[in-house]
Amino acid sequence: MKARRMSDDELYGFLEKVMVEKKLFLRRNLKRDDLAREAVTNRTYISRTLSARGLNFARFVNSFRVQYALELLASDRWRDASPEDIACMSGFSGADAMNRYIKKSAGSTGCAFRERVSGAQAGLKADGPI
């Protein structure tokens, strides 16, 4: 019996689930092929599914990294961590890359976000995919 291929919506939901549960976005060198292996599909289907939502692979992965970085930046536990440390813990190649994506998504740099939420734990969500 041949396995049923997932619809784009099912595949996208599965990709999100895998990214969150396995924290694949924390791998700095994550490739589309790695995600395809996890989803038991091929990179073409992943690209098509993401493209249908106006995303490419980098934007998809970095949206998870941004959310994770914002959570770390808002956390009292990581209050003294440098931007470079937060970037590395979030899967970014460095603080400059992290700040670029956070600015696109949340409208401010990581440091400005940290200052804005210090003492208040509201508003951790970014506006949407970057």
N, C-alpha and C positions, 0 to 999 in steps of 0.2 A: 504494500500500500504506500503510495507516494504522500509525503508530508505536505500539508497545506502551507503555501507561502503566506507570510503575514502581510496585511495591508500596510500602507504607509503610516496610518495612524497607530496601528498596533506596533509596528517597528519603532516608531518614534517614542512611544510610551515605554517600550522595552529598553531602548537606548538610554532614556532618562533614568529608568530604574537601575540599570547596570552601572551607570555613572555614579549614582548616589550610593547604592549599596556596596559597591566594590571600590568606591572612591578612585576610579581610574583617572580622573582629572588631576590627581596629585602626581602622576607620572609626568615628569617634564618632557620626556621624549615620546609621549603617547602618539601613536600613528593610527590612521584610519584602519589599517590592516589589523591592529590590535583590537580595536572596537569591533570590527567585523568578525574576528574569531570569537569574541565574547558573545556576540549576537547570533552566531552560527549563520552568517549571511556573507555577502561580499561587499566590497567597498563601493561598488557602483550603486547598489541599493541604498546604502547609507548616504551617499552623496545625493541621490535623487530625493530621498526622504527629507534630508536637511534643506536642500534647495527649495523644495515645495513650501517650506516655512520661512524662506528668505535668509537661511543660514548657510554658512559653509562650515567645514569641520572645525577650524580654528575658533570661530565665533561660538559654536556650540560648546566646545570644551572650555573656552575662557569664560563663558557665562557661569559655569559651575565654579571655576576658580575664583571669580569675582565674588560670588555669594559666600564662598568659604572664607576668603580674605576679609570680607566685611564682618563676618561673624567673629573671626579672630581679633580684628581691630576693635570691635565693640566689647570684647571680653576683658574682664578685670584680670583674668589669669595671664593674658598676653600683653597687658598694659605697657610693660617695659621692653617688649620686643621691638627691635628695629624694623623699619620698613623692609629692609633686605631679608630679615629673618621671616617676616610674615609672608613675603613674596615666595621664598623658598618653601615654606610650609604649605603654601597654597598651590604649588605646582608651576608657578611662573619662573621664567629664566632669571628675573631680577626685579628690583624695586621699580625701575623705569617702566618695564613692561606692565607690571601690576598697576602702577599709577595711571598709565595710559588707558588701560581697559576699565579701571574703576571710574575714571573721569568720564569716559564715554557712557558708562552705565548709570552711575550714581550722581554724576555732575560735579564731583570734587575729587581731589587726590585722597589717597589713603590717610594721610596725616590730618587733612581737614575733616574727613569723615570721622576719624577717631576723636578729634576735638569736639565735634558737633554732638556725638553720642555719649561722650564721657558723662557718667552720672545718670544717663537715660538709656534704657535698653529698647526703645521703640524705633521703628523704621529700618530694620536690618535688611529688608528686601530691596534689591536694586529695581529699577524701573522696568527692566525686561532684558531680553537678549541684546548684546552689544553689537 
